[in-house]
Amino acid sequence: MQIENKNMLKFDFNISFLVIFVLCVILGVLFCLDVISTSFIIWFGGLEYNPVMIIFAYNPVLHLIFKIAIAYLIIKMAMSYEKKYQYTGVVALGMVNIWYIFVICNNLGNLMIIEYLF
């Protein structure tokens, strides 16, 4: 015999949205690290090779504002896909995070080379 509790709260909770939240926080940290490391590279005499980012990279405040706008668009896209197809937003944010881990590693490598040369 099964007893049902009608007063029990029911949650329409999807674990993928919690994972998306964590990935969004990680993305924000990675974007900040990218802005900081790129600013140091430029400050020490390095160059920005991305033709789209040349406009923004030489001004750290403008660079950060641009990254916030891009992060908003990426998160909005991931959330809309997640509502349509489960785990697509998680995969998309995960791939963007992995990409930016490589970007930051590249920036840190460039900083080490610049430090070694000077």
MODELLER restraints for C-alpha pairs under 7 A, 6 or more apart:
rsr = mdl.restraints
at = mdl.atoms
rsr.add(forms.Gaussian(group=physical.xy_distance, feature=features.Distance(at['CA:16:A'], at['CA:87:A']), mean=6.32, stdev=0.5))
rsr.add(forms.Gaussian(group=physical.xy_distance, feature=features.Distance(at['CA:16:A'], at['CA:90:A']), mean=6.71, stdev=0.5))
rsr.add(forms.Gaussian(group=physical.xy_distance, feature=features.Distance(at['CA:19:A'], at['CA:90:A']), mean=6.84, stdev=0.5))
rsr.add(forms.Gaussian(group=physical.xy_distance, feature=features.Distance(at['CA:20:A'], at['CA:90:A']), mean=5.65, stdev=0.5))
rsr.add(forms.Gaussian(group=physical.xy_distance, feature=features.Distance(at['CA:23:A'], at['CA:93:A']), mean=6.35, stdev=0.5))
rsr.add(forms.Gaussian(group=physical.xy_distance, feature=features.Distance(at['CA:23:A'], at['CA:94:A']), mean=6.79, stdev=0.5))
rsr.add(forms.Gaussian(group=physical.xy_distance, feature=features.Distance(at['CA:24:A'], at['CA:75:A']), mean=6.93, stdev=0.5))
rsr.add(forms.Gaussian(group=physical.xy_distance, feature=features.Distance(at['CA:27:A'], at['CA:97:A']), mean=5.80, stdev=0.5))
rsr.add(forms.Gaussian(group=physical.xy_distance, feature=features.Distance(at['CA:30:A'], at['CA:100:A']), mean=6.42, stdev=0.5))
rsr.add(forms.Gaussian(group=physical.xy_distance, feature=features.Distance(at['CA:31:A'], at['CA:67:A']), mean=6.49, stdev=0.5))
rsr.add(forms.Gaussian(group=physical.xy_distance, feature=features.Distance(at['CA:34:A'], at['CA:104:A']), mean=5.74, stdev=0.5))
rsr.add(forms.Gaussian(group=physical.xy_distance, feature=features.Distance(at['CA:35:A'], at['CA:60:A']), mean=6.81, stdev=0.5))
rsr.add(forms.Gaussian(group=physical.xy_distance, feature=features.Distance(at['CA:35:A'], at['CA:63:A']), mean=6.64, stdev=0.5))
rsr.add(forms.Gaussian(group=physical.xy_distance, feature=features.Distance(at['CA:35:A'], at['CA:64:A']), mean=6.33, stdev=0.5))
rsr.add(forms.Gaussian(group=physical.xy_distance, feature=features.Distance(at['CA:37:A'], at['CA:107:A']), mean=6.04, stdev=0.5))
rsr.add(forms.Gaussian(group=physical.xy_distance, feature=features.Distance(at['CA:37:A'], at['CA:108:A']), mean=6.89, stdev=0.5))
rsr.add(forms.Gaussian(group=physical.xy_distance, feature=features.Distance(at['CA:38:A'], at['CA:107:A']), mean=6.56, stdev=0.5))
rsr.add(forms.Gaussian(group=physical.xy_distance, feature=features.Distance(at['CA:39:A'], at['CA:60:A']), mean=6.31, stdev=0.5))
rsr.add(forms.Gaussian(group=physical.xy_distance, feature=features.Distance(at['CA:41:A'], at['CA:111:A']), mean=5.97, stdev=0.5))
rsr.add(forms.Gaussian(group=physical.xy_distance, feature=features.Distance(at['CA:48:A'], at['CA:54:A']), mean=5.92, stdev=0.5))
rsr.add(forms.Gaussian(group=physical.xy_distance, feature=features.Distance(at['CA:48:A'], at['CA:57:A']), mean=6.95, stdev=0.5))
rsr.add(forms.Gaussian(group=physical.xy_distance, feature=features.Distance(at['CA:56:A'], at['CA:62:A']), mean=5.70, stdev=0.5))
rsr.add(forms.Gaussian(group=physical.xy_distance, feature=features.Distance(at['CA:56:A'], at['CA:63:A']), mean=4.80, stdev=0.5))
rsr.add(forms.Gaussian(group=physical.xy_distance, feature=features.Distance(at['CA:57:A'], at['CA:63:A']), mean=5.30, stdev=0.5))
rsr.add(forms.Gaussian(group=physical.xy_distance, feature=features.Distance(at['CA:78:A'], at['CA:89:A']), mean=4.03, stdev=0.5))
rsr.add(forms.Gaussian(group=physical.xy_distance, feature=features.Distance(at['CA:78:A'], at['CA:92:A']), mean=6.39, stdev=0.5))
rsr.add(forms.Gaussian(group=physical.xy_distance, feature=features.Distance(at['CA:78:A'], at['CA:93:A']), mean=6.67, stdev=0.5))
rsr.add(forms.Gaussian(group=physical.xy_distance, feature=features.Distance(at['CA:79:A'], at['CA:89:A']), mean=5.89, stdev=0.5))
rsr.add(forms.Gaussian(group=physical.xy_distance, feature=features.Distance(at['CA:81:A'], at['CA:88:A']), mean=6.02, stdev=0.5))
rsr.add(forms.Gaussian(group=physical.xy_distance, feature=features.Distance(at['CA:81:A'], at['CA:89:A']), mean=5.54, stdev=0.5))
rsr.add(forms.Gaussian(group=physical.xy_distance, feature=features.Distance(at['CA:82:A'], at['CA:88:A']), mean=5.44, stdev=0.5))
rsr.add(forms.Gaussian(group=physical.xy_distance, feature=features.Distance(at['CA:82:A'], at['CA:89:A']), mean=4.60, stdev=0.5))
